[in-house]
Amino acid sequence: MKFGLFEHMDDSGVPLGRQFESRLSLLEACDRYGFYAYHLAEHHGTPLGLAPSPGLFLAAVAQRTKRLRFGPLAYSLPLYHPIRLIEEICMLDQMSGGRFELGVGRGVSPFEVGFFGVNPADGSRQFPEALRLIKQGLTSDELSFSGEFYNFHKVPMVLKPVQRPYPPLWYGVVATEGAYWAAVEKANIVTLVPPDPARAIIEKYAVEWKKRGGSDSDLPLMGISRHVVLAETTAAAVAIAERAYRLWLKHMELLWVRNGTKLPLGLPAEIGPLFAARAAFAGTASEFKNFLQDQIRSTGATYFVCDVAFGDLTPEESMQTIRLLGEEVIPHFAD
């Protein structure tokens, strides 16, 4: 079982420079404790995402860590000029010695995509075309491409990634249809849905993988993402999680509420129902081991992604969770 970190980098209420620095310190600790990868969301025009250009922050991560893999989850491909993004991917992979993980998506929020003058209705066609183009550019010395949205003629591809043919792909999945596409692309997956639908997604992925000649031994990582708060007592952890979740949810819903609609994820107003659905955790390290064993059994996941820095969690509260994971949980599951 590998352990990762995911976050939106939402507004914690402290000066932004201080938040960036505290997060980099947190990632240095993750590097020491043996976490596998760090995944950063991309959002625009909202306090949910204070790192709207994830590549800039990830360049700092590349310099502050030595083993931790990292990447966006995900680049909103319709918002990027493909040539610039190809070059950015190569730079980040080179700067990190081949530790870059390439998360891709079309942009989950139509409001954020709309800020850039991009038509959200085009996403289902533009996103796969952009990905084809980016993969071609990462594996070619010269790029020529003709499509509905992009046209290029003999563009020199001077930069190359360390990892060939290109860094590992990642895709966030909330339904079994997404698992089919991810298996076709041989992408690693992460889902935040509760255990039963998560198992359906993971089983669908495995079936599609084997249909295409893949074996169990070379399956990509199939991950589940959960809010996680650990403390010395259950009561302390729950109180911290309840407080931080309320602000995180406010950030998550903000653009949807302003536009007179509801967030499609159907998140509860309090974190309690997520605890009940086994889709979040707050408690002690010992209790978390039992929770994680249940998650593995009930979902079949091979990768557990922790969101330990959300809402107004303080650097000390997030670091406490990382320390307990690193000292008590990760060694237990490694053994």
N, C-alpha and C positions, 0 to 999 in steps of 0.2 A: 504494500500500500504506500503510495506516494502522497505527500501533503503539499498543497499549494495555498496561495493567498490571492483573494480577489477583492477589489474595491472599486467604488465609483469616485473616490476622492471628493466626497461631498463636504460642504462647508461645516467645519466643526466649531466655528465661532471665534477662532483665533486669527491673528494676522496671517495672510497667505504664505509669506516667506517662512514663518515659523512652522506652519503646517507642513510645507514641503520638507523642511529640514528634519522635523520629527519623524516624518514618514521614511525618509532615507535612513535615519538611525534605526527605525524598526526593521527595515529591509536588511541592514547590516546584521542585525540579530538573527533574522531568518536565514541569512547566508551561513552564519556560524552554526545554527541549530540543524541544518540539513534539510530545509524546505526545498522542494523541487523547483517551483516556479512562482512568479508573481504576475498576475493578470490585472490590467488597468482598463476600466471602461472608458468610452469616449462619449461625452455629452456636451451640448452647446446651449448657451443662453439660459442656464439654470444653475442654482446652487448645488444641484445634484452632482455636477461635474466641474471641479475647479482645475482640472488638467485637460482642457479641451483639445490640446495638441499633445496627445500621449507620447509621441516620439521625443519631444523635448525633455519630458520628465524621465523617460526611459533611458535617454542618453546619460543622465546623471546616475541612474541605477547601474548602468553598465560600468561606470567608473568607481562606484562605491561598493560593489560586490565582486566576488571572485568565482563562485560556483552557481549561484542562483540564476536560473533561467528566467526570462521575462518577456512580456509582450503585451500588446493591446488585446482586449477582449470586448469589443473588437474595433478595428478600423472600420468606419462607415464608408465603404468604398465609393459610393456615388458622390461623396463630398471632396474627393481628392483628384487632382490631375494624376493620371496613372504614371507618367514618366517620373514626376517628382516622388511619388510614393515608392516606386521601384528603387530609386536612388536612396531614399531614406531607409528602406529595408536593408539594403546592402551595407549602408554605413553602420547601422545599429548591430548587424550581425558581425561585421568586421571589428567594431569597437569593443565588442564583448567576447571576441574569440570564438564565436559560433554558439552563443547562448540565446539567440532571439527566437521567439515563438510567435508565429504570424496568425493572430486572430482576425477573422474577417466577418463582415455582416453588411446589411444594406441600410442600417439605421432604424432602430426600433421606434423612434418617435417621429411621426409625420410633421410635428411642429418644428422640431430641430432641423430636419431635412429641409423644410420650407424656408427657414432662415437664410439658406444658401441659394435660394432660387431654384432648387431642384424639386421636380415634381415627385411626390411620394408614390404616386400611382405607377411611375416607371420603374420602381425599385426591383420588382420581380424579374424584369428584363435587364436592367442596367447593371445590377449587382453581379449576376453570373458572367455577363460580358466583360465587366471590369476585371473579375478574377481570372478569366481566361487570358486576358491581355497581360495582366501582371505576371502570371506564371510563365507566359511566353517570353516576356521581357527579362525575367530572372534567369532564363535558360538559353538566351540567344546572345550572339555578338552584335546582331543588328535586328531592329524591330520594325516589321511592316505588319499592319493590321487594318482590316476594314470591317466595320460593324455598324450597328444602328446608332450607337452613341460615340464611338471613338474611331478615328482614322489616323494612322501614322504611316509614314513612308521612309524606310531606310534610316531609322534613328539609331545612331551608335549606342550600344549598351556597354559602356566602359567599365562600370562597377560590377562586381560579382559578389554574391554572399559567400561566407565560409562554408555553410552547409549546402550540400548539393543533393538534388537539383535546386532546392530552395528550402528555407526554414520550415519546420513542421507547421501544418495548418491547424487552426482551432476554430470551432463554431459553437455558439450558444444555442441550445435546443430546448424548446418547451413543448413539442409535440412529436409524435412518431414520424410525421412527414419530414421533419428536419433531420431525423436520424437517417432516413433513406439518402438524402442529398449528401450528408456528411460521409456516409460510407462510400458513396460513389467517388467523392473527392479524397478519400483516405484521411480525413481530418479527425483529430482528437475532438472530443465533445465534453461540454459541461452543461448540466441542467440544474435549475434551482427548484423544480417542482417536488412535491412530497414523494415519499418512497414508492407508492404503488404506480403512479404515472412515470416516475423515474425508471422503474424496472421495465415498464413497457417500452420506453425509449431505448434503453440499453439492450434489451432483447431484440428489438427491431434492428438496431445497428448490427448486432452480432450476426443475425440472419442474413442481412444484406451483404455484410462483409464476406461471409462464407460463400454466398452466391457468386461472388466475383473472384473466387479462388483463394481468398485469404484463409489463414489458419489461426487457431487460438493463440499460438505462440507469438504472432506478430500483430495482434490486435492493437490499434492505437489506444490511448488512455480514454477511459470512459468515466467522467467525473460528475460528482454532485457538489453543489455549492450551498453552504449554510452560514447564517449568522452564528457566530460562536463567541461567547463570553465565558471565561474561566476565572474563578476567584478561589480564595481559601475556604469560603462557605457558600452553600447553595443560595442562601438568602441574599448575600452580597452580590453574587453574579446576576441573579434575577433582577434585582433592583437596578443595577447598571444597565442591563439589556433593555429593560422596560423604558428607562429614561432616554437612552440613545436611539431606540427604534422610533419613538414618536417623532423626533426631529428628522431622521432619515426618511421616514414615510412622507412627511411634509414636503421635503425636497423632491422625492420621487413623484409625487402627485401634482406639484406646482403648475407645470405647464398645461397639464390636462384639465385641472380645475379652472385655470384662467381661460381656457377655451371652451368651457361649459360642457365637458365630457368626463367620463370616468377612466381611470387607469385600467387598461385591459387585463392586468395581471390578477385583479381581484384580491389584493392584499388586505388583511384585516386592520382595523384601526389601532389595535394593540397587539403586541407580540405573543400574548398568551395563546391564541388559537394556532400560531405557528409551532409553539412548543407542543401543543396537543397533537398536531398533525405530524410531528417528528420532522419538521422542516426548519427548525432552528434549535439552538441549545444554549442554556445558561446553567452553570453548576460548577462542581469541582472537577479536577483532572480525573479522579477515580471514576466519577459518574460519567464523564465524557467517554472513557474507554468502553463502558457498556453501551452507551449511545452509538458509538462508532461501530462496534461489533454488530449491533442491530442494523445499522444503515448498510453495512457490507452485505449481510445476509439478505436483507429485504430488497436491495436494489441490484446487486451484482456489480457495483461500482469498483473500479480499480484506482480511483484517484479521488481524494477528498480535498475540497477547496474551502478554506475558511475565510469568512469576511469578519475580520476582527477590528476594523477601523471604520465605523459608520456613525452617522449622527454626531453627537457631541461627546463621544468617547474621548477621554483625555489620553495623551501619549503614555502616561503611567498605566492606565487601565488596559490599553491595547498591548503594551509591553508585558504586562502581567500574564495575559492570555498567551502570548508568544512564548514567554519563559516556561510556563507550565506545559504547553504543548511540546516545546523542545526538550525539556528535562524529563517529563514523565510519560508523555503519550507517544511521540515519534520513536523513541528507543524501544518501547514496548511492542509496537507493531513492526518495527524492523526485526526484532527477535522472533 
